[in-house]
Amino acid sequence: MSSPQSGPSWTDPAYVATVVSVLAVGTLVFYISLTDGGPSIGEVLFVFLWVSVPTTVAYEVARRWL
């Protein structure tokens, strides 16, 4: 029998990165809802960086210091 695992932990780097990425995507959705027009190549790259950079930084911070 395996022991029951507790819920997600704020010290788990994957969990921290997931939370940060969800918040980043939510912020982008809010921003996009306020602007007009479709996405251009520059906007697509901006979205990629807006989500991937904070997620990576949060993962590394959680991995090293939590």
Contacts in CASP RR format, 6 or more apart in sequence:
PFRMAT RR
TARGET T0000
AUTHOR 0000-0000-0000
METHOD contacts of the structure
MODEL  1
MSSPQSGPSWTDPAYVATVVSVLAVGTLVFYISLTDGGPSIGEVLFVFLW
VSVPTTVAYEVARRWL
8 15 0 8 1.000
9 15 0 8 1.000
10 16 0 8 1.000
10 66 0 8 1.000
11 62 0 8 1.000
11 66 0 8 1.000
12 62 0 8 1.000
13 59 0 8 1.000
13 60 0 8 1.000
13 62 0 8 1.000
13 63 0 8 1.000
13 66 0 8 1.000
14 59 0 8 1.000
15 62 0 8 1.000
16 58 0 8 1.000
16 59 0 8 1.000
16 61 0 8 1.000
16 62 0 8 1.000
16 66 0 8 1.000
17 55 0 8 1.000
17 56 0 8 1.000
17 58 0 8 1.000
17 59 0 8 1.000
17 62 0 8 1.000
19 58 0 8 1.000
20 54 0 8 1.000
20 55 0 8 1.000
20 57 0 8 1.000
20 58 0 8 1.000
21 51 0 8 1.000
21 54 0 8 1.000
21 55 0 8 1.000
24 50 0 8 1.000
24 51 0 8 1.000
24 54 0 8 1.000
24 55 0 8 1.000
25 51 0 8 1.000
27 50 0 8 1.000
28 47 0 8 1.000
28 50 0 8 1.000
28 51 0 8 1.000
39 47 0 8 1.000
END
